[in-house]
Amino acid sequence: MTIDNQIEPPQSFMAMYITQGQSRPTAPQEMVLGRYEQCEDMACVLTEHAQTLAFKENFSAPEILSRCRKDLLDHESDFNDKEAEWIICRLAELLGWEPPTFK
């Protein structure tokens, strides 16, 4: 089955699905593309929320990113830890903020 999808996930996202030393994802292409679209959409949705926290609540960028990550992991979201980290890094990129480092 071929996929007629023009979307190509960035390497930073694909790294979650490629085992070191391998070149092919460990999951089906349809699943990887679907997960990428969900994660990208969430990062875009969070931009307005993050900007509101920055301007109205006067929170710092690191605090906002930390809160958003916590919310992604605490609520009944569909995102695992690695996806949440990717979303937060993408959110920082969209906002022009320094991306956080994760332990």
Secondary structure, DSSP 8 states (H G I E B T S, - for coil): ----------HHHHTTTS-TT--S-SS-HHHHHHHHHHHHHHHHHHHHHHHHHHHTS---HHHHHHHHHHHHHHSS-S--HHHHHHHHHHHHHHHT-------
